[in-house]
Amino acid sequence: MASISKETPLAELTLRKYERPTELSKRELIRKLCLSLGLLQPGDSRDIIVDIFHVLVESNSALTSEEIQNAVLESRKRENLPLKGVAQSNIRRQIRKLRELFIVEKAGNSYRISENESLLRIFEEKIEKFYLPSIVERVKEYIKVLEQKIYK
């Protein structure tokens, strides 16, 4: 009997294309960016990652997960948004998503935008030039092996 390998991806990237950004608030721009990068699913009412990302983008220094949580709570109260998903465990899980895409890095016990770099540069250098090509290359490997088996 053949063993079945785990179906856990080594890397995963979801990219979506939306209409051009116009006349959107900063929070709404970050929300669309999260949707575009697959950090948030369309129709998701639990959008705490938007506020986490917003807090980190606006911060001039690294923040602990507790500081992020407090800033997110204040922000959501100010915007009259539900306080769902603000538990510390969920905050850390959402930060991990941002870290997996190389947008956020851990600095000691704190988090910041990677290398305090611009988001465009992070996208170009880490995602577009590094992450995406490695995923595309692996998909091509699967296609080549499949074609060898089909077209023997």
N, C-alpha and C positions, 0 to 999 in steps of 0.2 A: 504494500500500500504506500503510495507516495505521500510524503509529508507536505503539509500546506504551510507556506510561510505566512508570517503575520502580515496582515494588511494595513500595517501602520506606516504611513508615508514618512520618508526621511526628510522631505521638504514639501511644502504646500504653498501655493500662491494663487489667490483669486484676484482677478482684475476685472473691473466693470467700467463700462463707458456710459456716462450720463451726459445730459445737455451741458452746454458751456455755462460756467458759473457767472451769474449776473445778479446784482442787487441782493446778495445774500448776507445775512449777519455772519459774524465770525464763527459763532457756534454752528450755524447751518453749513458754512463752508467746511468746517472740520467734520461735521456729520457726513457730508457728501464725500469727503476724502476717505473717511472710514468705510463708507459703502464701496467706494471705488477700489480700495485696497483689500476688500473682503474681511475687514475687521468687524463689520456690522452687516447683518443680513437685511435685505429689503423687507420692510414691514415689521421689523423688530421693534417692540415697544420698550424693551430693556436696552437703553442706549447709554449706559453709564460710561462706556469706553470713550464716548464723545467728550464727556466732561473731564475725564482723566487726561485725555490727549490735550484738551484745551488748557487745563491747569499746567501741564508740563510745557506746552508751547509758550504760554504767557510767563512762566517763571524764569527768572534770571539766574537761578541757582538750583542745585540738586535738592530734591525733596524726599523725605522719608515717606513710606506708604501711609503713615498716620497723618502727615501733613497733607498729602494728596487727598486722603479721605475727608479731612476737615474742609479743605478748599472746595472739594466736589459738593459736599453737603451745603456749604454756603451758596455756591453757585446755583445748585438746583432749587434751593429755597428762594433765592432772588428771582429765578426764572419761573417760579411757581410750577415746578416739575415734580412728579412723584418721587419719593425717596426710596424707590425700589433699587436693589442691587448695590447698596452702599455699604454692605458688610465688608469688613476688612479682608476676609477670604476672597470675596469677589473682586475687590479692588486689586489684590495681588494677582489674581488670575487674568484680569484684563491688562495689567502691566506686563505680564508674561507674554501676552499676544503681541504687544508693541515691541517687546524685546526680541521675539522670534522673527519679526520683520526688520530687525536692526534699527528701528526708529528710536528706541529708548535703550539706554545702557544703565547698568548698575554701577554706582560709584560708592564703594563702601556699603553703608546701609541705606543709601539714597538712590534716587533715580533722576535722570536728566535726559534731554534730547541728546542722542549720540554725538559725542565729541563737541557738544554745543554748536553743532553745524546747522546750516540751513536745511530745511526739509527737502528742498529741490535737490541739493547736493547729496543728501542721504539717499533719496530715491534713485538718482542717477548712478551713484557709486556703489551702493550696497544692493539695491534691488535690480535695477535695469542692467547693470554691467556684471554683477556677480550671481545673484540668486536666480534670476530668470534664465540666463544661459545654462546654468547647471541643470535646471529642471528640463529645459527644452532638449538638452543633450541626452538626458536619460530617457526621455520619451522617444527620441530618435533611435536609441539603442534597442528599445522594445520593438519598435517598428521594423528595424533591420533584422532582428532575430525572428520575428514573426514572418517576415517576407522570405527569409531563408527556409523556414519550415514549410511555407505554402508553395513556394516556387522552386522546390528541390530539382 
